Amino acid sequence: MPMQKSEQLREQGNTFFKQQHYDKALECYENATKESNDNIKAWSNLGICHKKLENINEAMAAFERVLELDAMHVKAMQNLVDIFRKLDLEKSPELALKVFSFRQRHQAKLCFLSADYKLTNDGRVIILEITRGLQSGHRGAFLHGQFLKDLLPAAATKARLPAIVMTKQKGHQCVDKPLAAVMKEKIKVDPSTAQDLRTLSSYKSCYVEFELPPTPIACPYLMVDDINVAQACEDKSMLHQTCVRAKQTHVRPRTFVLDRNQPYSPALLSQIKSHVGEHGKYVIKAPGQEESRGVIIVSSADLPDILPRLFLSEEQAAYEFARKHPELLKSILKTKINPPEINMLTDDKGCFLVEEYIANKPIVEKGKMYDPTGRAFFLVARDNDVCRYIPIDNYWRLPDKSIREKGVALRDKIIPSYRKDTVTVATVNPADNELIHQQFSGMMPAIISNLFERDLLAEFAKEPQPKVKYYGYLMYANSATLLGNYPLVEYCFARAKETIPSKEYEYRVYHELGILRTRQGKYAEAIGSFNTAIQFNSASEISYLRRGIAYHLQGDVAKCQADLKTAAKTNPRRVEVLAAEYGISLKGIT
């Protein structure tokens, strides 16, 4: 039998390998794989032998074949990570992208997300968009009497990922040194932990710092730094594309993607109605707008009027809006808040989504009937291309006005205000809650799995002049930095500087540039970048902390301590965590 013969050859190769006759061992392993192309042990041994002989490309090919046969194979994963870490990725962008792709497939990830949805009268859940949970989930949870500090630990337990990835340093990196130290102690107590943490060596930089406003949370959580998830949360059109790719179009409203880069054509109206259908109301969205600022509700009768205006410049559109709505001009000038129709045009994406409007099953709150938007927030635990949905909480976000109020703008009856002081929430009844989470558990793993399959960094690198917001470039720069693809990093930083909307955001670019220079070992340049970041924003304690680390690595103890002392006044916990990572003594600082 082929497998039996293959195993005999593999055993013979093992004997040669132990005798350090690596060329003879290699020949045996190669013959073993030829006898049986599915012999995982033979492929693994072949990869180890090639690695020993420093045949790096051949070793990678062998280990990749092992993972094709067994995506959970510990040794193949660890050997590949070990090879990747020793390569000079800066000299090979192609290899850097290959490493990124591996990282996307095989690193365990814990995504804390929220999704806005509608629950139809016939019991169907329709997803409107997804966002990163802590940007939106905590406020609504707090308002309807639930607290993430109580809800998250239980959800994390259900996630069944290695417990160590739930770090106590909220919002901070799960870094190699502290992780390894803790794991050594855990393994001493419970040797089975080592198998549980089979992907330990591939967790490097799996999570990234994420600066948040103060939140009522005092429990472990992690924000995933995966660019696919971040982009889907940022770009509503990407979520729609993902649902199409995952064959989950039934969970989205019928949608037409309007390409604003093309000239306006009167034929668009018939194309939209042919694709989306005839409806009384339509929703038009700008892909990257937040907090409903770039969402407008249009009646079927008004659609022919508004479509041409979406192809005007922002200035022209503002003029047209003011001419048609002079009664609103004074309010806009006073609040300096553009109406949604104008906000849409400030987005740098070249398209809009035109969707059918889907009404929620009406709910009654304090005697009034509302058309609410549901918000579910949850964890998606993903390990080796397997995703699980773990519910955390669910509530209704109520629009500003009830359905039956007369003389009220249509938008105010449908979309909750984005002003923080006016958010109103209501509890979902138990039967609907069960129905909603049941449907989410069926749809979300497929959507997230498909989202992870994309290699966005590779797609981004191929674009001649990609158009994204400045923080999108910073996000891509961070991912490229983790791969050592510094030419792409430099390009991203250059574009970020060009696309900054105003000076107040400029410190972010220099701060991130300082982190990059620190990683490259260019400490003087890093300090210069942090100096500039601090000039732009002297209140950013993280820039003082990062500059202090650069001083430490440069050997300047006094300046390091001065910066850490400044940072510790605002965020002593963050100082403690990063100082521990870099072996900096905090005596006399905190």
C-alpha positions as CSV (number, residue, x, y, z in Angstrom):
1,M,0.0,0.0,0.0
2,P,1.3,3.5,-0.9
3,M,0.9,4.9,2.7
4,Q,2.6,1.9,4.2
5,K,5.6,2.3,1.8
6,S,5.5,6.1,2.5
7,E,5.8,5.5,6.2
8,Q,8.7,3.1,5.8
9,L,10.6,5.7,3.8
10,R,9.7,8.4,6.4
11,E,11.0,6.2,9.2
12,Q,14.2,5.5,7.2
13,G,14.6,9.3,6.8
14,N,14.2,9.8,10.5
15,T,17.0,7.4,11.1
16,F,19.3,9.4,8.7
17,F,18.2,12.7,10.3
18,K,19.2,11.5,13.8
19,Q,22.6,10.5,12.4
20,Q,22.8,14.0,10.8
21,H,22.9,12.6,7.3
22,Y,20.5,15.3,6.2
23,D,20.9,14.8,2.4
24,K,20.0,11.2,2.7
25,A,17.1,12.0,5.0
26,L,15.8,14.6,2.5
27,E,15.8,12.0,-0.3
28,C,13.8,9.6,1.9
29,Y,11.2,12.2,2.9
30,E,10.8,13.3,-0.7
31,N,10.2,9.7,-1.8
32,A,7.8,9.3,1.0
33,T,5.7,12.2,-0.2
34,K,5.8,10.9,-3.7
35,E,4.5,7.5,-2.5
36,S,1.7,9.2,-0.6
37,N,0.9,12.9,-1.3
38,D,-1.4,12.9,1.8
39,N,1.3,11.8,4.4
40,I,1.2,14.7,6.8
41,K,4.1,13.4,8.8
42,A,6.3,13.0,5.8
43,W,5.6,16.5,4.6
44,S,6.3,17.9,8.0
45,N,9.6,16.0,8.3
46,L,10.5,17.2,4.8
47,G,9.9,20.8,5.8
48,I,12.1,20.4,9.0
49,C,14.9,18.8,6.9
50,H,14.8,21.6,4.3
51,K,14.8,24.1,7.1
52,K,17.8,22.5,8.7
53,L,19.6,22.7,5.3
54,E,18.5,26.3,5.0
55,N,16.4,25.6,1.8
56,I,13.9,28.2,2.9
57,N,11.6,28.3,-0.1
58,E,11.3,24.5,-0.1
59,A,10.8,24.4,3.6
60,M,7.9,26.9,3.4
61,A,6.3,24.9,0.5
62,A,6.4,21.7,2.6
63,F,4.9,23.3,5.7
64,E,2.2,25.0,3.6
65,R,1.3,21.6,2.2
66,V,1.0,20.3,5.8
67,L,-1.4,23.1,6.6
68,E,-3.4,22.3,3.5
69,L,-3.9,18.8,4.9
70,D,-4.3,19.8,8.5
71,A,-5.0,23.5,9.2
72,M,-4.5,22.9,13.0
73,H,-1.0,21.3,12.6
74,V,1.1,22.8,15.4
75,K,4.6,22.1,14.2
76,A,4.0,23.3,10.7
77,M,2.5,26.5,12.0
78,Q,5.3,27.1,14.5
79,N,8.0,26.3,11.9
80,L,6.6,28.7,9.4
81,V,6.3,31.5,12.0
82,D,10.0,30.8,12.9
83,I,11.0,31.1,9.3
84,F,9.1,34.3,8.7
85,R,10.6,36.0,11.8
86,K,14.1,35.4,10.5
87,L,13.6,36.6,7.0
88,D,14.4,40.1,5.8
89,L,10.9,40.9,4.6
90,E,11.9,44.5,3.7
91,K,13.8,43.1,0.7
92,S,10.9,41.1,-0.6
93,P,7.5,42.7,-0.8
94,E,6.1,39.6,-2.4
95,L,7.2,37.5,0.6
96,A,5.9,40.1,3.0
97,L,2.4,39.8,1.4
98,K,2.7,36.0,1.7
99,V,3.5,36.4,5.4
100,F,0.5,38.7,5.8
101,S,-1.8,36.2,4.1
102,F,-0.5,33.5,6.5
103,R,-1.2,35.7,9.4
104,Q,-4.7,36.4,8.2
105,R,-5.4,32.7,7.9
106,H,-3.8,31.3,11.0
107,Q,-3.8,33.8,13.8
108,A,-6.5,33.4,16.4
109,K,-8.6,36.6,16.6
110,L,-11.3,37.8,18.9
111,C,-13.4,40.5,17.3
112,F,-15.7,42.7,19.5
113,L,-18.3,43.9,17.0
114,S,-21.7,45.5,16.9
115,A,-24.2,45.3,14.1
116,D,-27.2,47.6,13.3
117,Y,-30.2,45.7,11.9
118,K,-33.9,45.7,11.3
119,L,-36.3,42.9,12.4
120,T,-39.1,42.7,9.9
121,N,-42.7,41.8,10.6
122,D,-42.2,38.3,9.2
123,G,-39.2,37.7,11.6
124,R,-36.2,38.3,9.3
125,V,-33.1,40.1,10.5
126,I,-31.6,42.4,7.9
127,I,-28.1,43.8,8.7
128,L,-27.5,47.4,7.9
129,E,-23.9,47.8,9.0
130,I,-21.2,46.6,11.4
131,T,-19.0,48.6,13.7
132,R,-16.2,47.9,16.2
133,G,-18.1,47.3,19.4
134,L,-16.5,49.6,21.9
135,Q,-17.0,52.6,19.6
136,S,-20.8,52.2,19.9
137,G,-21.8,49.3,22.2
138,H,-20.9,50.6,25.6
139,R,-23.0,53.8,25.6
140,G,-26.2,52.0,24.6
141,A,-25.5,49.1,27.0
142,F,-25.0,51.6,29.8
143,L,-28.2,53.5,28.9
144,H,-30.4,50.4,29.0
145,G,-29.0,49.2,32.3
146,Q,-26.6,46.6,31.1
147,F,-22.8,46.9,31.8
148,L,-20.1,45.5,29.6
149,K,-17.8,45.0,32.6
150,D,-20.4,42.3,33.7
151,L,-21.3,41.0,30.2
152,L,-17.8,40.7,28.5
153,P,-16.1,38.1,30.8
154,A,-19.0,35.6,30.3
155,A,-18.9,36.1,26.5
156,A,-15.1,35.7,26.5
157,T,-15.4,32.4,28.4
158,K,-17.9,31.2,25.8
159,A,-15.4,32.1,23.0
160,R,-13.2,29.1,24.0
161,L,-10.0,30.8,22.8
162,P,-6.9,30.4,25.0
163,A,-7.6,32.3,28.1
164,I,-4.3,34.1,28.1
165,V,-5.4,36.2,25.1
166,M,-7.8,38.0,27.3
167,T,-5.4,40.5,28.8
168,K,-6.1,42.7,31.8
169,Q,-4.4,45.7,30.2
170,K,-7.5,47.0,28.5
171,G,-6.9,48.1,25.0
172,H,-3.2,47.2,25.0
173,Q,-1.1,44.8,23.1
174,C,-0.9,41.2,23.9
175,V,2.9,41.2,23.5
176,D,5.3,38.3,23.2
177,K,7.4,38.7,26.3
178,P,4.7,39.0,29.0
179,L,2.7,36.4,27.1
180,A,5.5,33.9,27.0
181,A,6.4,34.5,30.7
182,V,2.9,33.9,31.8
183,M,2.6,30.8,29.6
184,K,5.7,29.2,31.0
185,E,4.2,29.4,34.5
186,K,0.8,28.1,33.3
187,I,2.5,25.1,31.5
188,K,4.4,24.2,34.6
189,V,1.1,23.9,36.5
190,D,-0.9,22.3,33.6
191,P,1.1,20.8,30.8
192,S,-2.0,20.4,28.7
193,T,-2.0,24.2,28.3
194,A,0.8,23.9,25.9
195,Q,-1.4,22.1,23.4
196,D,-4.2,24.5,24.1
197,L,-1.9,27.3,23.0
198,R,-0.7,25.6,19.9
199,T,-0.7,28.9,18.0
200,L,1.2,30.8,20.7
201,S,4.1,31.7,18.5
202,S,1.8,33.1,15.8
203,Y,0.1,35.5,18.2
204,K,2.8,38.2,17.7
205,S,1.2,41.6,17.3
206,C,-2.2,40.0,16.8
207,Y,-3.7,42.9,18.8
208,V,-2.9,46.5,18.6
209,E,-3.3,49.5,20.9
210,F,-6.6,51.3,20.3
211,E,-7.1,54.7,21.8
212,L,-10.6,55.1,23.2
213,P,-12.5,57.8,25.1
214,P,-13.1,56.9,28.7
215,T,-15.5,54.0,29.0
216,P,-17.4,52.5,31.9
217,I,-15.5,49.2,31.4
218,A,-13.1,47.7,33.9
219,C,-12.7,44.2,32.6
220,P,-10.6,42.4,30.0
221,Y,-11.3,43.1,26.3
222,L,-9.3,43.2,23.1
223,M,-9.7,45.1,19.9
224,V,-8.6,43.1,16.9
225,D,-6.3,44.9,14.6
226,D,-7.3,42.9,11.5
227,I,-7.5,45.4,8.6
228,N,-10.3,43.4,7.0
229,V,-12.6,43.9,9.9
230,A,-11.6,47.5,10.4
231,Q,-12.3,48.3,6.7
232,A,-15.7,46.6,6.8
233,C,-16.6,48.7,9.8
234,E,-15.4,51.8,8.1
235,D,-16.7,51.1,4.6
236,K,-20.4,50.2,4.3
237,S,-19.9,49.1,0.7
238,M,-17.3,46.5,1.8
239,L,-19.8,44.9,4.1
240,H,-22.2,44.6,1.2
241,Q,-19.4,43.1,-1.0
242,T,-18.6,40.6,1.7
243,C,-22.2,39.5,2.0
244,V,-22.4,39.0,-1.7
245,R,-19.1,36.9,-1.7
246,A,-20.4,34.9,1.3
247,K,-23.7,34.2,-0.5
248,Q,-25.5,36.0,2.3
249,T,-27.3,38.6,0.2
250,H,-30.6,37.7,1.9
251,V,-29.4,39.4,5.1
252,R,-28.8,42.7,3.4
253,P,-31.3,45.2,1.9
254,R,-31.4,45.1,-1.9
255,T,-28.6,47.5,-2.8
256,F,-27.4,49.4,-5.9
257,V,-23.8,50.7,-5.8
258,L,-23.8,54.2,-7.4
259,D,-20.4,55.0,-8.9
260,R,-19.8,58.7,-8.5
261,N,-16.6,58.6,-10.6
262,Q,-18.8,58.2,-13.6
263,P,-20.8,61.2,-15.0
264,Y,-24.5,61.4,-14.0
265,S,-26.9,59.8,-16.4
266,P,-30.7,60.1,-16.4
267,A,-30.7,56.3,-16.9
268,L,-29.5,55.8,-13.3
269,L,-33.0,56.1,-11.9
270,S,-34.4,53.2,-14.0
271,Q,-31.2,51.2,-13.2
272,I,-31.7,51.7,-9.5
273,K,-35.4,50.8,-9.6
274,S,-34.7,47.8,-11.8
275,H,-32.0,46.5,-9.4
276,V,-33.5,47.5,-6.0
277,G,-37.2,47.5,-6.9
278,E,-40.0,50.0,-6.6
279,H,-40.3,51.2,-3.0
280,G,-41.9,54.1,-1.2
281,K,-38.6,55.0,0.5
282,Y,-34.9,54.6,-0.4
283,V,-31.8,54.9,1.8
284,I,-28.7,56.5,0.4
285,K,-25.4,56.0,2.2
286,A,-21.9,57.2,1.9
287,P,-19.6,54.2,2.5
288,G,-17.3,55.7,5.2
289,Q,-19.5,58.1,7.2
290,E,-20.0,57.5,10.9
291,E,-23.0,57.9,13.3
292,S,-25.5,58.2,10.4
293,R,-24.0,61.5,9.3
294,G,-23.9,60.3,5.7
295,V,-27.3,58.6,5.5
296,I,-30.4,60.2,3.9
297,I,-33.9,58.8,3.5
298,V,-35.5,59.7,0.2
299,S,-39.1,59.1,-0.9
300,S,-39.6,57.6,-4.3
301,A,-41.0,60.9,-5.6
302,D,-37.8,62.8,-4.4
303,L,-35.3,60.3,-5.8
304,P,-35.2,61.9,-9.3
305,D,-34.4,65.3,-7.7
306,I,-31.6,64.2,-5.4
307,L,-29.7,61.8,-7.7
308,P,-28.2,64.5,-9.9
309,R,-27.1,66.5,-6.8
310,L,-25.0,63.6,-5.6
311,F,-22.7,64.2,-8.6
312,L,-22.1,67.9,-7.8
313,S,-19.1,69.2,-6.0
314,E,-19.5,69.7,-2.2
315,E,-19.7,73.5,-2.7
316,Q,-22.3,73.3,-5.5
317,A,-24.4,70.8,-3.5
318,A,-24.3,73.1,-0.4
319,Y,-25.4,76.0,-2.6
320,E,-28.3,74.0,-4.1
321,F,-29.3,72.8,-0.6
322,A,-29.3,76.3,0.8
323,R,-31.3,77.6,-2.1
324,K,-34.0,74.9,-1.7
325,H,-34.0,75.0,2.1
326,P,-33.4,78.6,3.2
327,E,-35.2,78.0,6.5
328,L,-32.5,75.6,7.6
329,L,-29.5,77.8,6.7
330,K,-29.4,79.7,10.0
331,S,-29.4,76.5,12.0
332,I,-26.6,75.0,9.9
333,L,-24.4,78.1,10.2
334,K,-24.9,78.2,14.0
335,T,-24.2,74.5,14.8
336,K,-21.6,74.1,12.0
337,I,-23.2,70.6,11.4
338,N,-23.7,69.9,7.7
339,P,-27.0,68.3,6.8
340,P,-26.5,64.5,5.9
341,E,-27.0,65.2,2.2
342,I,-23.8,67.5,2.2
343,N,-21.9,65.2,4.7
344,M,-22.2,62.4,2.1
345,L,-20.2,64.5,-0.4
346,T,-17.3,65.0,2.1
347,D,-16.5,61.3,1.9
348,D,-13.6,60.4,-0.3
349,K,-15.1,57.1,-1.6
350,G,-16.2,57.2,-5.2
351,C,-19.5,55.5,-4.6
352,F,-22.8,55.5,-2.7
353,L,-25.1,52.7,-1.7
354,V,-28.8,53.1,-2.7
355,E,-30.9,50.6,-0.7
356,E,-34.5,49.7,-0.2
357,Y,-35.8,51.1,3.0
358,I,-36.8,48.3,5.4
359,A,-39.0,49.1,8.3
360,N,-38.6,47.4,11.7
361,K,-41.4,45.6,13.4
362,P,-42.9,48.6,15.3
363,I,-42.3,48.7,19.1
364,V,-44.1,50.6,21.8
365,E,-42.1,52.5,24.3
366,K,-43.7,54.8,26.9
367,G,-47.0,54.8,25.0
368,K,-45.5,55.8,21.7
369,M,-44.9,53.6,18.6
370,Y,-41.4,53.6,17.1
371,D,-39.6,52.3,14.0
372,P,-36.3,51.4,15.9
373,T,-32.9,50.2,14.7
374,G,-31.6,47.1,16.5
375,R,-28.1,46.9,17.8
376,A,-26.5,43.6,18.7
377,F,-23.0,43.5,20.0
378,F,-21.1,40.3,20.2
379,L,-17.7,38.5,20.0
380,V,-16.6,36.7,16.9
381,A,-14.0,34.1,17.9
382,R,-12.0,33.0,14.9
383,D,-9.2,30.4,14.9
384,N,-7.8,28.7,11.9
385,D,-10.6,29.9,9.6
386,V,-13.3,28.7,12.0
387,C,-15.6,31.5,13.3
388,R,-18.0,31.3,16.2
389,Y,-20.6,33.9,17.1
390,I,-20.9,34.7,20.9
391,P,-23.8,37.1,21.8
392,I,-23.2,39.8,24.4
393,D,-26.2,42.0,24.4
394,N,-29.0,43.5,22.2
395,Y,-31.2,46.6,22.4
396,W,-33.3,48.9,20.3
397,R,-32.0,52.4,19.4
398,L,-35.1,54.6,19.1
399,P,-35.3,57.4,16.5
400,D,-35.9,60.9,17.7
401,K,-39.6,60.9,16.9
402,S,-42.4,58.3,16.9
403,I,-44.0,57.0,13.8
404,R,-47.3,58.8,14.3
405,E,-46.0,62.3,14.9
406,K,-47.1,64.7,12.2
407,G,-45.1,67.4,10.5
408,V,-41.8,65.7,11.3
409,A,-39.0,65.0,8.8
410,L,-39.0,61.4,7.6
411,R,-35.4,60.9,8.8
412,D,-36.2,61.8,12.4
413,K,-38.8,59.0,12.5
414,I,-36.3,56.4,11.2
415,I,-32.7,57.2,12.2
416,P,-31.6,57.8,15.8
417,S,-29.8,61.0,16.3
418,Y,-26.0,60.9,16.3
419,R,-25.8,63.5,19.1
420,K,-24.7,61.6,22.2
421,D,-27.1,63.4,24.6
422,T,-30.2,62.3,22.7
423,V,-29.7,58.5,22.3
424,T,-32.7,56.6,23.5
425,V,-32.7,52.9,23.9
426,A,-35.3,50.2,24.8
427,T,-35.0,46.6,25.8
428,V,-35.7,43.8,23.3
429,N,-38.3,41.3,24.5
430,P,-37.0,37.8,25.2
431,A,-38.7,36.1,22.3
432,D,-37.3,38.6,19.8
433,N,-33.9,38.5,21.4
434,E,-33.7,34.8,21.0
435,L,-34.8,35.0,17.3
436,I,-32.3,37.8,16.5
437,H,-29.3,36.0,18.0
438,Q,-30.3,32.7,16.4
439,Q,-30.2,34.4,13.0
440,F,-27.0,36.2,13.8
441,S,-25.3,33.0,14.8
442,G,-26.3,31.5,11.4
443,M,-25.1,34.4,9.3
444,M,-22.2,36.1,11.0
445,P,-19.6,33.3,11.0
446,A,-20.0,33.0,7.2
447,I,-19.7,36.7,6.7
448,I,-16.7,37.1,9.0
449,S,-15.0,34.0,7.6
450,N,-15.4,35.4,4.1
451,L,-14.2,38.8,5.2
452,F,-10.9,37.3,6.5
453,E,-10.3,35.5,3.2
454,R,-9.5,38.8,1.4
455,D,-5.9,39.9,1.3
456,L,-6.7,43.6,1.5
457,L,-3.1,44.7,1.9
458,A,-2.2,43.0,-1.4
459,E,-5.2,44.6,-3.1
460,F,-4.2,48.0,-1.7
461,A,-0.6,47.6,-2.8
462,K,-1.7,47.0,-6.4
463,E,-3.7,50.1,-6.7
464,P,-1.9,52.9,-8.5
465,Q,-3.3,55.7,-6.4
466,P,-5.7,54.4,-3.7
467,K,-8.1,56.8,-2.2
468,V,-8.7,56.2,1.5
469,K,-8.9,58.5,4.6
470,Y,-5.7,59.5,6.4
471,Y,-6.3,57.1,9.2
472,G,-6.9,54.3,6.7
473,Y,-3.4,54.9,5.4
474,L,-2.1,54.7,9.0
475,M,-4.0,51.4,9.5
476,Y,-2.4,50.0,6.3
477,A,1.0,51.3,7.4
478,N,0.6,49.5,10.7
479,S,-0.1,46.2,9.0
480,A,2.7,46.7,6.5
481,T,5.1,47.5,9.5
482,L,4.3,44.3,11.2
483,L,5.4,42.5,8.0
484,G,8.5,44.6,7.6
485,N,7.3,45.9,4.3
486,Y,8.8,49.3,4.8
487,P,8.5,50.7,1.2
488,L,4.8,50.3,1.5
489,V,4.8,51.8,5.0
490,E,6.7,54.9,3.8
491,Y,4.2,55.3,0.9
492,C,1.3,55.1,3.4
493,F,2.8,57.7,5.7
494,A,3.4,60.1,2.8
495,R,-0.2,59.7,1.6
496,A,-1.5,60.1,5.2
497,K,0.2,63.4,5.4
498,E,-1.3,64.5,2.1
499,T,-4.8,63.5,3.1
500,I,-5.0,64.9,6.7
501,P,-8.2,67.0,6.9
502,S,-6.8,69.6,9.3
503,K,-3.7,70.3,11.5
504,E,-5.3,68.9,14.6
505,Y,-5.0,65.4,13.3
506,E,-1.4,65.7,12.2
507,Y,0.1,64.5,15.4
508,R,-1.3,61.0,14.7
509,V,0.9,60.7,11.6
510,Y,4.0,61.7,13.4
511,H,3.2,59.5,16.4
512,E,2.8,56.5,14.2
513,L,5.9,57.4,12.3
514,G,7.8,57.5,15.6
515,I,6.6,54.0,16.4
516,L,7.8,52.8,13.0
517,R,11.3,54.4,13.4
518,T,11.6,52.8,16.9
519,R,10.9,49.4,15.4
520,Q,13.5,50.1,12.7
521,G,16.1,51.0,15.4
522,K,16.3,54.6,14.2
523,Y,15.9,56.0,17.7
524,A,17.0,59.6,16.9
525,E,14.5,59.9,14.1
526,A,11.8,58.3,16.3
527,I,12.4,60.9,18.9
528,G,12.2,63.7,16.3
529,S,8.9,62.3,15.1
530,F,7.5,62.2,18.7
531,N,8.8,65.7,19.3
532,T,6.7,66.9,16.3
533,A,3.6,64.8,17.5
534,I,3.9,66.5,20.9
535,Q,4.1,69.9,19.4
536,F,0.8,69.3,17.6
537,N,-0.8,67.7,20.6
538,S,0.9,68.2,24.0
539,A,-2.0,66.4,25.7
540,S,-1.1,63.0,24.1
541,E,0.4,61.0,26.9
542,I,1.1,58.1,24.6
543,S,3.5,60.2,22.6
544,Y,5.4,61.0,25.7
545,L,5.5,57.3,26.7
546,R,6.6,56.2,23.2
547,R,9.3,58.9,23.1
548,G,10.4,57.7,26.6
549,I,10.8,54.2,25.2
550,A,12.9,55.5,22.3
551,Y,15.1,57.4,24.8
552,H,15.4,54.2,26.8
553,L,16.5,52.2,23.7
554,Q,19.0,55.0,22.9
555,G,20.4,54.8,26.4
556,D,19.2,58.1,27.8
557,V,17.8,57.1,31.2
558,A,17.1,60.6,32.5
559,K,15.0,61.7,29.5
560,C,13.2,58.3,29.5
561,Q,12.2,58.7,33.1
562,A,11.0,62.3,32.6
563,D,8.8,61.3,29.7
564,L,7.4,58.3,31.5
565,K,6.6,60.5,34.6
566,T,4.7,62.9,32.4
567,A,2.7,60.0,30.8
568,A,2.0,58.4,34.1
569,K,0.1,61.5,35.4
570,T,-2.6,60.7,32.8
571,N,-2.4,56.9,32.3
572,P,-0.2,55.1,34.9
573,R,-1.5,51.6,33.8
574,R,-0.4,52.1,30.2
575,V,3.0,53.2,31.4
576,E,3.3,50.1,33.6
577,V,2.4,47.8,30.7
578,L,4.7,49.1,28.1
579,A,7.6,49.7,30.6
580,A,7.3,46.0,31.5
581,E,7.5,45.1,27.9
582,Y,10.7,47.0,27.4
583,G,12.3,46.2,30.8
584,I,12.2,49.8,32.0
585,S,12.4,50.3,35.8
586,L,9.5,52.4,37.1
587,K,11.2,53.2,40.4
588,G,10.3,56.8,41.3
589,I,8.0,57.1,38.3
590,T,4.6,55.7,39.3
